Amino acid sequence: MQKNDIIRDIGLALVLLTRLPLPTLPKAWFQHQAQAAWAFPLAGLAIALPACGAAALALWLGFSASIAAGLMLAVQILLTGAMHEDGLADTADGFWGGFTPERRLEIMKDSQIGTYGVLALILTVGLRWLALAALISQVGVWPMLAVATLSRVTMPILMVTLPNARSAGLSHSVGRPSTAALTIGLGLALLFSLLLIGSTTFAVLAVMALTTFGVALLARAKIGGQTGDVLGASQQIAELTGLLILLVV
């Protein structure tokens, strides 16, 4: 992979997964969005670094671990534009609010949020907050970097293994990554995680793999494949389970 390709792919990953202020990318680059999937863990790192920095600053100023955890969550949500949380809410509404694949996809596309989506957000954001607060009080803020990188690998995994459930939308426009792109992304996430949390990485990765497999089975059964919302939901569930496993390992 050439230097220009690396710069292009990192730029595309940041545009796709964050709301960071970036220069306008050349239109020709967007033909390569699928192959930029290897850089998704780097986008997770770009989101988590400022979030961890904000939490570390809060602790230094004397705030509690709970406040630091809340700030960490807030920064992540700001830097992603709540993209993954929105995907989780839409997925919950669609999967349990409709009785046919067509109706489920229709509900997922609706900008309004329903009861299932609200409950999914309350439970996952609440549990992430509690888990982060407990982790921060025990081991500090930096293990979140490992979870952020590993959880972003779940999205290209589903993009490679599941067909698109609809003929339009973000996931369809991005396309299917190559196995090589997925392998590089997984390798990068593993490297960062091993440096940060050591062999605990394998326990976190195993549980994330199980949850991602569960999301894949559910998505295939409910809508016949994956969408951008399903990808976002998979990241949120993987992040939550990763944090919970860190607490017990």
N, C-alpha and C positions, 0 to 999 in steps of 0.2 A: 504494500500500500504506500503510495507516494505522499509526500508532505502536503501537497495541495488537497489531496483526497481526504486526509485526516482533518485538516482545517475545515473543509467543506462539511464533512460528516458531523463534526462537533457543533458547528454552527447550526446545522439542520436539527440536530437533537435538541439544542437549546431553544430553538424557535418552536419546535413541536411540543415540548414538555414544560416550558417555563414561560414566565412573563417578564424575564429580565430585559432591560433596555439594550437592544442589539442593533447594529447597523443593518440596513436593508440588504438582504442577500440577493445575489444574481438569480434571475428566474430560472436559468438553466440548471442551477443546483437542485431545484425541487424535483427534477426527474430522478434523483438518486435518494429520495427520502427513505425508501425501504432499506437500503444498504447502510444508512446512518444508524440503524438500530443497535449496532455494536457500541455506539457512544451513549446510549440511554443511561448506563450507570454513571457516566461522567456528568450528565445533566442532573442526576440525583445528588451527586457530590456538590455541584454548583448550588443546589437548593439547600442542602443540609449544612454546608459550611457557614453561611451567614446565620442560619437558625441556631446552630451550636454556639456561634460567637455571641449572639444575643443572649442566650441562656447563660453562658459563662460570664458575661458582663453583669447580668442580673445577680448571679451568685456573688460576684466580687463586690457589688454594691450592697450586699447584705440581705437581698430578698430570699425568700424561701425556695425550696426545690419545686414546690407546686407553682409558684409564680414563674420561675425559670422555665418550667415545662410548658406553661401556657404561652409564654413568649416564643418558645421554640415552635410550637404548633402554629401560632399566628404568623410568624415569618414564613414558614413553609407554605401556608395557605396563600399568603400574599404573593409569594414568588411563583406559585403555580397557577394563580388565578382560580384556586379551588377546582381545578380541572378534574382531578382524580376523585375528589369528594362528590362532584356533580355526577361523574360517571357511576359511582356507587349508588347514589340516590336514584338515578334513572333506571339502573339495572334492577334495584329492589322493587321499584314501582312496576316496571314492565314484567319481570318474571313472575310476580305474585298478583299483579293486577289484571292480567289478561288470561284468556283461556285458549287462545290459538297463537301460533308464532307470529302471524300477521298483526294481531291485536297487540301483542306484547311489544313488537317493534314500533308500532304506532304510539303506544304509551311512552316508550323510551325516548321517542323523538319530541314529545310534548314538553314544552319549557316549564310547565307547571309541575310542582312537586306534590306527591300524595303522601298518605299515611305511612306506607312502607318505606318510602324514601326518607321521611323525617325520622322515623324510628331507627333506620340504618345509620343515619348520620349521628344521632344522639348517642347510640350505643358505641359506634366505632370511635368517634372523636372523644367521647368520655373515657373509654377504655385506653385509648392512646395517651390521653392526658395523665391518667392515673399511672399507667406503666412508665411513662417518661419521668414523672415525678419520683417514683420509686427508684428507677435506675439512676437518676441524677443524684439522689441522696446516697446511693450505695457506691457507684463507680464513676460518677461524673457525666459530662455531656457528650463526650466524643464517640462512644459506641453507636450513637444514632447514625453516624456516617456510614457504618457498615450496613445497617438496616436499610438506609436510603439507597445505597448502591445495589444491594442484592434484590430489593423489592422491585427495582426498575427492570430487572431481567425477566420478570414474569410476563411483561407485555410482549416482547418479541417471541417468547416461547409460544404464547397463544396465537400470535400472528403467523407463526410457521406451522403450527399443528392443526389449527382450525380454519375452515373456509370463512369468507366474509358472509355474514348473515343478510346483508343488504347490498344492493348494487350502487350505493352512494354513501357518502359520509367520510369522516376523517380517516378511519382505518382502511377503508376501500381505496381512498385517494393515495394513501401512503404506499400501499402494496405489501407484498410478502417478502420479508427479508430472506437472504440466503442462509443456509446452514452455517457457512463460514462467518457471517456477520453475527449470528447468534452465539457461536462458539467463542469468538473474540470478546463479545460483551460479557459472557459468563466468566471467561478467564479474567477479565479486568475486575469484575465485581468480586471474584474470589480473592484476587491478589490484594485489593484494598481491604477486604474484610479480614483476611488472615493477618495483615499488618496491624489492624486495629484491635481485634478481639481474639486472635489466635485460633486454636482448634475449636473453640465454641462456634466458629463459622459453620462447621459441618452439621451441628445440631440445628442451627438456624436455617441453613439451606435445606435440610431434610424436611423440616416442617413447612417451609415455604413451598417446597415441591409438592407436598401433599395437598396443601390448600389450593395451589394452582391447578393441580389435577382435578380437584373437586369442582373448581370454578369451570374448568373446561368441560367436564361431564355435564354439569348443570346447564351451561350455555348451549351445548349441542342438543340437549333434550328440550330446552325451552324455546330456542329460536333457530337452531340448526347451525350455529357457528358463532363467530365473535363480531363485536362492533367496538368502536372507540369507547363506548360506555363500559362494556365488559372489560376492556383492557384497564381502564381506570379503576374499576372495582377490584380487579385482581391485584393491582398494586396496593390499594388500601388494605385489603385483607392480608396480603403478605407482610406489609409493614406492621400491622397490628400483631399478627402471630409471631413475627420476628421479635418484637419488643417483649411479648409475653414469655417467649422461650428464653430470652436473655435474662429475665428475672429469675427463672427457676434453675438455670444451668450453672 
